[in-house]
């Protein structure tokens, strides 16, 4: 198990060394340096807790991806995740919101972190609308997938499965949620929220349209994207972006320094990558049949929290605890199922290392 995390531990050591240097340069004291190191570690843990469900969903796509595109995601994709989403993306938000160039945005982040934080947090409504609607579509379409046969929570999942032939149901649910929440926030924010939410829906449709156009196949949920290497890569990058929104915004509760935030969240992103590889190589999603269900329940919970956060303040620790609890319960349910039906558990295991392939849900 530890072999999967060697690179993450090395990356963590490098990030902590950089954080120590930044801490001493900015504070000049041992206490200040230790404080910054602590913030970086806490941000890393926060990112892992918020993104464990992301690792599980990544694994569901990667297990059906060809080796070439899988390697590209685990190399190029992690560079985009660490440097693009944790550094470039916040700077792009500041540049667009403040109508300034990228160089000015970097200078603002380095020289006036308070103003930088204000601009980032002011974009929270749009970010929540986009990320919440995209994640809601991901979660809903898993449970409305016409190939899904196993049910972890039958009282919830069977009624949803009965509705899977209703065209556009998931999109209708998300649009109603956007409209309903939008009525409880100021009109100007509501317009931003609805517009961003619609673009989140369009992004979900566009990513799956790429898979259909490249493959001529229209499977639902993650299956469509997974059938095409490029479409799967694009799907996973947008998914990671949606997951990272709340982490980037929530990080300002601990620090408003762009570089400290990037170091902490980058550590978390590397560990999520390591978990993804481990899940795929060990066929964990096949061995523990309800783990995938738990991840998609956690995605729906995160989507709801992101959408509701425009009206209510919900601490990031609550978000992380909900995701970890749901996935933990699904793992426990899988273990119980394996003990009750050992023959079925053995039959579902894939003997070919690295595939981790299971029947499509």
N, C-alpha and C positions, 0 to 999 in steps of 0.2 A: 504493500500500500504506500509506504513512504517514498518509494522510487518515483511516484507520480508527482510528488511535491518538492523534489530537489530543486528544480528550476524556480519554483515559487519562493522557497526559502532563500535562495541566492538573490533573487530579485528583491525580496524583503530586506535583506542585509544591505544591499546597495542603496535602496530607498531610505533606510534608517540612517545610513552614513551621510547621505545628502541632507536629510532632515536635521541631523546633528550639526552639520556645517551651517545650514541656514539658521538654525536656532542660535548658535553662538554668534554668528554675524549680526543677527538682528537684535539679540538681547545682551550679549556679552557676559552672561552669567550662566553658571552651571544649572541653577534652578530653572531659568528660562529655557535652556536647551532641553532639559529633561521634560519640561512641560510640553514642548513642541513634539518631542519624540512620543510622548503619551498620546497626544492628539492624533498623530499619524497612525499609531497602533489601533486606537479606538475607531478611527475612520475605516481602517482595513477590516476590522471585525464587523462594523456596521454594514459595509458593502457586502461581505460574505453572507451575513444574516438576511439581507434584503434580496440577495441574488441567488440563493441556493435553488429556488424554484426555476430560475433562469438556466442554471446548469442542467437540471433535469430535462427541461424543454429542449435545450440545445442538443442533449444526448438523443432525444427522440428523432430529431432531424438528422443528426450526424450518422446515426446507425444505418440510414438509408442512402447516405451520400457516398459517391464513389471516392476512392482513396485520394485521388488528385485534389479534388475540391475540399475534402476533409483536411488535408494537410494545409491547403491555402487558408482555410478558416482558422486553423489553430496557430498559424504564423502571422499572415497578414491581418486576419481578423482581430487577433489580440492586440496588434499594434494600433489598429483603428480604435479598438475599445479603450485601451489605456491612454493613448495620446490624443486620439481624435475626440472621443466623447468626454474625457475627463479634463482636457486642456483646451482644444480647439473649439469644441461646441460651446462652452460657457463664454469664451471670447467672442464667438460669432454672435451669440445672443446680445452681448453688450454692444458690439459694433452696430448691429441692426437697430437695437432699441435706442441707442444714443446717437445714431446717425454719424458714426465716425469710422475711420479706416481701421484695419487690423493692427497696424503699428500703434495707433493711438489707444486702441483697446488694451494692448499689452502694457503700454506705459501707465494707463489708468489702473490696471490690476496690480502693477508693481508699486505705483506711487501713491494711489488713493484707494486702498482696499475697502474702505467704508462705502465710498460712492459706487465702487464696483459691485459690492454686495447688494446695495440698494437697487441697482439696475437689474441684477440677476433675479432678485426676489420679486421685483415688479413684473417680471415676465412669467410669474408662477401660474397665472390663470391660463395663458395660452399653452404652456407646457403641460399642465394638468389635463386640459381638454384633448390635446393631441395624444399624449401617452395613454391616458385613461381609455379613450375610445379604441385605440389600436389594441391594447391589451384585452379589453373587453371582447373584441371580435375574436382574438386568439383563443380566449377561454371558452366563449360560448360555442364556437364552431367545433371545438373538441367534443363537447357533449352532444352536439347536434350532428356529428359525423355519422353517416349512414353505415359505416363499416365498424362502428364501435359496438362490441358485444358484451364485454365485461362491465359490471356495475359495482362500484364500491359502496355507494349509498343509493340503493334502489329506489327509495321513496322520492328522491330528487331526480335521479338520472333516468329512470324509466319514463316518467311523464315527459321529460325533455326529448328522449329518444322517439316518443310517439309523435312529436311535433316536427321531426327532422325533415319531413317532405314539404313543409311550408316554405316556399321560396322567400328569401330575404328576411327571415324571422330574426336572425341575430342583428342585422342592421337596423331593423325596426325597433328592437329593444334598446339598442345603443342610442338611437335618435331620440326615443322617448325619454331616456335618462338625461341626455344633454338638454333637451327642452325643459324637463321638469326641474333640474338643478338650476338652469339658467334663469328661471322665474324668481329665484330667491337671492339673486345677486344684482348689483346695480346694472342699469341698462348697457352702459359702455363696456363693462366687464363681460356681460352676458353675450354681447356680439362677438367679442374676442374669443370667449369660451366656445361658443357654437361654431365659429369659423374654424378654430383650431381642431375641434372635434370632428368636423366634416372632413378636414384634411387628413386626420388620422384614419378615418374610414376609407378615404380615397387611396391612401398609402397602402392600406391592407389589401384593397382590391387590386391596385397596381402591381404589388409584389406577386400576388397569385396569378395575375394576368400574364406576367412574364413566364411563369411556369407553364401555363396553358399554351402560350404561343410557341414556346421552345419545344414542348413535348407533345402538343396536340392532345393533352390529357387533362381532365378537369376534376381530379380527386379533391375532396374537401379537406379543410383544416391544414395541418402541417404536411400532409401527404403530397399535395400539389407542388409545394415549394421543394420538398425533398427529392422529387423525381428529376429535377434539373439542378446540376451543380451550381450554376450561376444564380438561379432563382433562390436556391437554398441559402447560398452565401448572402444574398441580398436580404432575404427574410430574417436570417439570424442577426445581421447587423442592425436592421431596424428594430428587431426585438430587443437587442442589447441596449440600443438607444432609449427605448421606452422604459426599460428596467432602470437605466442609470439616471433618469430624470430626477426621481425622488431622492436618490443618493447625493446627486450634485447639489440640489437645493437644500436638503437636510444637513449637508456638511457645514453650511454656514452657521449652524447652531454652535459649532465648535471652533471654527476659524473662518476668517474672511480672506485668508491668504491663498491665492490661486495655486501656488506651487505646493504648499502644504496639503491642500485638498487633493491635488493631483497625485501626490505621493501616496497618501492614505488610500484613496479610491483605487489607484493603480495596483497596490498590493492586493486589495480585495479582488480585483478583476483577474489577477494572475491565479489566485487560489480557485476562483470559479472555473477558470480554464482547466486547471489540474483536476478538479472534481469532474468536469465534463469528460475528459479523457478517461478517467478511471471508470466512470459509469458506462461508457461505451465499451471499453476493453473487457470489463468483467460481465457485461450483459446484465447489469443490475436491474434494469427496467423489466427484463424478462423474468428474472428470478423473483422479483418483488412486484407482483402484478398490479398493485394499487398505488405504487409510488408515483406513477405518471398521473393518475387521477388526482392525487394530493397536490402535485405541482400545478395542475390547471385550476384546481380550486383556489390555490394560493394566488394564481394570476388574476382570477376573478375578484378575489378580495383586494389585491393591490389596485386593480382597475377601479373598483368602487371607492377605495380610499383616495386615489388620485382625483377622481371626479368630485367627491364630496369635500376635498381639501380646499376648494375655492370658496366654500361656505363655512367650514369648520376646521379648526386646527387639530390635526391628528399627529401626535409625536411619532418620529421615525422608529423609535423603539417598539411602539405598538405594532407598526407595520411589520417589522422584522419578527416579532414574537408570534404574530398571527400566521405568517408564512411558515416559520419553523414548527409551530404547533401542528398545523394541518399536515405538513409533510411527515412529521414524526408519527402522527396518528395513522396516516396511510401506510407507513412502513410497518408499524405494529400490526395493523390489519393484514398486511401481506404475510408477515411472519406467522400469524395465527392461521391464515388460510393455507400456508405451506405445511404447517403441522397437521392440520385437519385433512388435507389432501396431498400427501407426500408424492404419490404417483403422478399427479397432475403437475406438481412443482418440478419434478425431475423431467417430465416430458417436455415442459416448456423451455428448459435450459438449452441454449445453443452450444454445441460442443466446439464450434469453430471459434477460436479466440479472436476477439476483435470485432465480431459482427454485432453481437448483442441484439440480434434481430428477433422480434417477436411478432405474433399475428397483429395486423394493423387494427387498431381500435376505431 
